[in-house]
């Protein structure tokens, strides 16, 4: 198959969506398919692979580190029909999602969309009069967009239910989580990781990985650590990630009296993050707004038991009392579960082994095969329908973009 992936999130941006997209592309190409990527252009960034087409972009007001594409390019519009795409797969319902929808209609090929994000949980970022109006507009937009697609993928059952029950999406929705690669062989020893963080060799690490943002419920994490640190002398809280809330969280840690045992690492690439997973003792995840929670899956794959707030899509990655604990949105509950794991080495070892075992059921190969099956079914179904090919692509506005 020849597949077009349309995504605003793609390197050099590293987040859950771009990680999911890269994991899928690697599996598709590993299975012998040809993948073309349509994404945003970043200044001074050059792709290290062929088949990447980048649209001119502008800086996001909401997130200055991100850019938003201008999905118009005469050059790319001329190229797309020559690629002989069999299917398009969009990763958001906005700029490049609309582009994918147009390509699908004008070339008469199927359009599959993945809903990675419950955008209504991020309504506070948009500069509209009230959150209620913003949520209403987002739901209306997402319902119309996904109903225009041939099929929708959701990374969790929670996301599927929201799309169908809350957004009232009529298109078929299938749950396919992101594949979690097995952790690589790590050369950096835990002692070296702790030394780089300024921790003593015998320190026990409670780890959070993710953006530092309002919707991540991180004050709960800090309040939980107040209770944990009061009952242990050797535990440290490490927050790996970047975001607008970092300064506020650092001040909050000072106010709570836990700043000397708290570390903010900033963004970490894979070469630093993988050793940190393996050096940590317990993974703590307080977010209630995830569709899946990739970091939870990565932690479990590394054999790191997880304590996760039982809300959103992240809990679907955890088997409660087997490879982690699902807890209420309560600092005492999170602290109690973490302390139980810290106090019981036999329980910790059992959960660590089960975490690795459970993660093996969600490899990129297994997940990729499910996505490929959906592609094949949609393509076969489209071949039985009348040819409704529209006019040639006429995206004749904006910069011509570039082909990586």
Protein Blocks (a to p, Z undefined) as FASTA:
>chain_A
ZZddddfbdcfbdcfklmmmmmmmmmmmmnopacdddddddehiacfbehiacddddddf
klmmbccddfbdfklmmmmmmnopabdcdfbfblmmmmmmmmmmmnopacddddfbdfkl
mmmmpccfblklmmmmmmmmmmmmmmmpmbdcdfbfklmmmmmmmnopabdcdddddddd
dddddfbdfklmmmmnopafkbccdddeddddfklopmmmmmmmmmmmmmpckbccdded
ddjklmmmmmmmmmnopmmmcccebjadfklmmmmmmmpmbdcdfbfkbfnopmlmmmmm
nopacddddehjllmmpcghkloccddddfklmmmmmmmmmmmmklmmmmmmmmmmmmmm
mcfklmmmmmmmmmmmmmmmmmmpccfbdcddfdfgdjebjaZZ
